[in-house]
Every structure is written in C-alpha cells, then in structure tokens.
Amino acid sequence: MRHPLSARLLGPQNRNLWFWVFVGPFAIGLALFTYVPLAWSVYLSFFDAHNTVSPTHFTGLDNYLSMLGDSAFTSSLWTFVVFTLFIVPATYALALGLALAVNRLRFAQAFFRSVFFLPAACSYVVAALVWKLSIFNGVRFGLANTVLGWFGGDQTAWLSTTHPPWYWLVIVTVRLWLQAGFYMILFLAGLQRIPAQLYEAAAVDGARPGWQTFRHITFPALRATSVAVVLLLVINAFQAFDEFYNLLSDSRGYPPYARPPLVYLYYTTLGQGQNLGLGSAGAVILALIVAVVTVVQARWFRLGRKEA
C-alpha cells in the first residue's frame, strides 16, 4: 500500500506522474534559485553581514531602522514615485492607442502587431546604450541635438542637466519604447474579447462611432485588462534598474539624482562597504512596499470581484 502523500501526489493509477516529470525540475529550480535566496535575504536582514553571507552577530531591527532613517534610501523611493507618475499613464495611453489602431486595421494587422511588439524582445541594456550614445548624446552628433540644431536650438546635455531635469525625458522614452508593445498585446486581447453585438446594438440605438462608442462600450469592457496593465506597470516601475544604471552611470560612478531603489541597494550591497545585511533589509522593505501597493490597487479596482 502506497504512502498517503505519494498517493495524493501521483493520483489514481499514477495519472499525475507525467505532470511531476515535466513540472518537477522547474519547481526544484524555482525553489533553489528563487525561494531559498529570498528566505536567506530575509535572514541576513537581521544580522550584521559585512562581506559575508553567513553572519553571526544578530542585530534585530537595526538594519531596518538604519534604512528607514537613511535619506538616500527615502530619496530613492521618491525617485520611484516620480518615475511611476511619468511612465504608468504614458505607457497606458500609448499601448491603448496602438491597440485601438491595430485592431481597426483590415490588412497587415499581424505585421504591425509584430512591429510594435518587437522592442519588447530587445535588451534593456542595449536600448539604454542606444538612447545614451546615439539619440540623446550630449554632443552635437546626437540625434536629438541634431534635430534641435535644425530649429536653431541650443545643444543640451540631456543626462547631466538637472535644471530642468531633462534626464527624465531620456529614461521615460526608452522604457516607453521597450514596453508599450507588450501592453498593446494585452489590450488587443481585451479588445478582441468584446462581442461585436454590443457595437451593433449601439449603432441601432443611434450611438456614433468614435469617442462615444469608445467611452460607453470599449473602455468599460476593458476594465479587467486595464487593472491588470496598471498593476504590472507599477510593479515593473519598482524593478527599474537597467535603464537607470546604464544611462546615468559612468566611470565616476552614479550621480546623486534619479537613483531608484534597486540602484541604491546595488551600491549598498555590492559597493565598497558590501553591507549585505543592510541591503537585504532594504530589499525586504521594498518588497513589502510592492506588496502593499499591489493589494491596495487590487482592492481599489475590486480585482477578482464579480460585476454587480
């Protein structure tokens, strides 16, 4: 007679055997390379872990208090807030506009869908270097400065000018180019789930195509997709690292402005001090903030609740 646990895992007549054959290696890898490091990071956050991953000196909540009292860390959180306020509405509007335009095409729809989605497959590092060296180069050979020169504008050091903060234009546009196509696909899937009978009934009732139809039919029908897109955009904004680091850092290091949380934690953990305990505490704080923001958004948008 088989053990109750094995009987439950394999199911009657070993029906679940092939499920575990295919899923088992992935589950083991996920546990070893994701969940174990996460748990160890939480463990390190309660210790004085300078240059070691096996500390012995327990410090309790000191690392957390130090992080919360560090003005550089709190400033990095404000950088995230500013970045989120820029990138979330811009990506949402652009992705929705592209989806509406592609969905209305009567020919070559697959071509344009692929063209707009293609940047999502591009490396963030490569895209950041293209933006930095070719488009927003601070010398007269950059594309942006060349265009400004055509209209008599002055040359601009895009990434080092803080008044006004032109570096936000570079950071937001590269992220916008990289991710708008992905969210366009999500909106396209939502648009294609809207029954055509709704538009036919609206036309019979005298609704005019265009803004009126979009406002009263299309946009409400995309509510679930919109909630998912906003949640993903906010979470991805928290994870911003590659474009910030590759755009703004140079041989002298990283400038004091536009430093998001992950860049700050990178220098805290792997910089000169290599304070793994302090960096782990900051990572835990950041993860908790992401979780709280996600739950608040889900409750705000009533995610998972049935429509009345």
LUMLODREN-554867 format. One record per residue (C-alpha): residue in three letters; x, y, z. Coordinates in pm, whole numbers, plus 50000, padded with zeros to 5 digits. Example, Ala and Ser with C-alpha at 12.3 -4.5 7.8 and 13.67 -1.06 7.14 Angstrom:
<nodes>
ALA512304955050780;SER513674989450714;
</nodes>
This chain:
<nodes>
MET500005000050000;ARG501385033749900;HIS502095061750143;PRO499185086950161;LEU501425115750045;SER502725097249740;ALA499195085649661;ARG498005121449668;LEU500885134249454;LEU500695107049190;GLY496905104149188;PRO494865073649095;GLN496735049848865;ASN499725073748858;ARG497855098748641;ASN499885127748779;LEU503245111048713;TRP503995129248386;PHE502865161948540;TRP505615159148800;VAL508115147048540;PHE507715179648347;VAL506965203648634;GLY509295188448892;PRO512615201848752;PHE511125236848716;ALA509705235649070;ILE513065224449212;GLY514895252049022;LEU512355277849138;ALA512815267149499;LEU516625266249485;PHE517235298149288;THR514285319749398;TYR512655309749726;VAL515805298949911;PRO517685331349824;LEU514625351649923;ALA514395334150259;TRP518145338250313;SER517885375250229;VAL515245379550500;TYR517545360750739;LEU520515382950654;SER518465414350717;PHE518545407251092;PHE522335403551110;ASP525455424451072;ALA526595409550741;HIS529605428750612;ASN531345409450333;THR529735376550435;VAL526585356450368;SER526925336250689;PRO526925362350968;THR526845355051339;HIS526145388851501;PHE522375393451544;THR521265429951528;GLY517475426651529;LEU515715455551356;ASP518775478151345;ASN519265473450970;TYR515635482550904;LEU515825513551123;SER519045523950951;MET517485520450608;LEU514335539550701;GLY516475566950855;ASP518775569450555;SER517865599850347;ALA519445584350038;PHE517105554250060;THR513985575150115;SER515085597449827;SER515335566649605;LEU511725558249693;TRP510685593049581;THR512565586949258;PHE510405556349207;VAL507255576749272;VAL508265602749012;PHE509175575748761;THR505835558348821;LEU503885590748771;PHE505625595148436;ILE505755560048295;VAL502455544348404;PRO500005568748238;ALA502275573547935;THR502595536047871;TYR498905530247937;ALA497805557047690;LEU500295547147420;ALA499615509747449;LEU495855515047440;GLY496145538647142;LEU498305513946950;ALA495915485547030;LEU492915505346906;ALA494755515046587;VAL495995479646512;ASN492615464446594;ARG490935486346331;LEU493295476046052;ARG491745455045778;PHE495065443445632;ALA498625437145754;GLN497395435846114;ALA499835408046204;PHE502705428146055;PHE502035459546257;ARG501345439146570;SER504775423146532;VAL506485456446457;PHE505125473046770;PHE505815442546986;LEU509385437446862;PRO511035462547103;ALA509795441447395;ALA512325414947289;CYS515195439947298;SER517645440547586;TYR517175469447828;VAL520945473847839;VAL521265476247460;ALA518315500147433;ALA519735522447708;LEU523105524347533;VAL521435532947200;TRP519485560947370;LYS522615573247551;LEU525155571847269;SER523065577646956;ILE519865596547031;PHE520425617247345;ASN524165621047326;GLY525305652847496;VAL527425663547200;ARG526325677846867;PHE526365643846696;GLY523395630246893;LEU520115627446701;ALA518135648546949;ASN520695676846942;THR520905674646562;VAL517145679746536;LEU517355708746783;GLY520075724146568;TRP517785723546263;PHE515395746446450;GLY518095768646600;GLY518005752846945;ASP520975750547181;GLN522875718447241;THR521665700447554;ALA523485676747787;TRP520415655047831;LEU521675631748104;SER523555656748318;THR521175686448309;THR519175687848631;HIS517515722048588;PRO515305713848407;PRO515665676248464;TRP515975665648101;TYR517265631348208;TRP513665621148278;LEU512875625147909;VAL515625600047822;ILE514675574948093;VAL510945575848025;THR511195573947646;VAL513495543647646;ARG511205524647887;LEU508175535847687;TRP509675522547364;LEU510615489647527;GLN507355480647697;ALA504485497447510;GLY504265469047255;PHE503865442547525;TYR500935460347688;MET499485467147344;ILE499185429447302;LEU497275427247631;PHE494865454347520;LEU494465437647180;ALA493455405447353;GLY490915425047558;LEU489525442747250;GLN489065410047065;ARG487015396247354;ILE484415423847325;PRO481335409547147;ALA480585426346814;GLN476895425546904;LEU477485453547155;TYR478635477146881;GLU475795466246652;ALA473245472746925;ALA474815506646997;ALA474635515946628;VAL470955506346620;ASP470355528546925;GLY471995557746745;ALA475425557846909;ARG478045574546690;PRO481265555546618;GLY484395570446766;TRP484625587147104;GLN481035579647208;THR481375542547136;PHE484785541047298;ARG483615558747613;HIS480465538447673;ILE481375504047532;THR485065498247462;PHE486645514247767;PRO484245498648025;ALA484685464647859;LEU488465467847901;ARG488225473248277;ALA489765439748377;THR492585443848124;SER493205479548239;VAL493515468848602;ALA496005441548511;VAL498035465648297;VAL498225492048571;LEU499265466148831;LEU502015452548606;LEU503235487548518;VAL503565497848883;ILE505375465748977;ASN507735468948678;ALA508445505048771;PHE509595493049115;GLN512025469448940;ALA513635496648726;PHE517395492448723;ASP518965485748381;GLU517965517948207;PHE518815540048506;TYR522185523848567;ASN523305522248204;LEU522075557148117;LEU523355576848414;SER526415558448547;ASP529885564348408;SER533505559548511;ARG532965583648801;GLY530065563448940;TYR526365571548965;PRO525125607349009;PRO523185616649326;TYR519955623449134;ALA517475598948974;ARG518655569749184;PRO515875543449209;PRO515715518449498;LEU517405489649315;VAL520345511349212;TYR520745523349569;LEU520585487549702;TYR523085476549437;TYR525675501449562;THR524835493749927;THR525205456149886;LEU527935453249623;GLY529685486649666;GLN532715494649873;GLY531115485350206;GLN529355453750084;ASN526845455450366;LEU524675425450278;GLY522575428550592;LEU521665464650525;GLY520985457450158;SER518795427750248;ALA516785449250487;GLY516245474750210;ALA515165447049973;VAL512645434050226;ILE511275469250279;LEU510965473749904;ALA509205440149865;LEU506745449350139;ILE506025482749972;VAL505385464949639;ALA503055440149812;VAL501125467549993;VAL500775488749679;THR499585458449481;VAL496995448649741;VAL495735484549771;GLN495405487149394;ALA493625453849374;ARG491175464649644;TRP490745498749483;PHE489885483749145;ARG487925455049306;LEU490095429649129;GLY488605394649134;ARG485095406049228;LYS482155398549007;GLU480375427548846;ALA477045435649003;
</nodes>
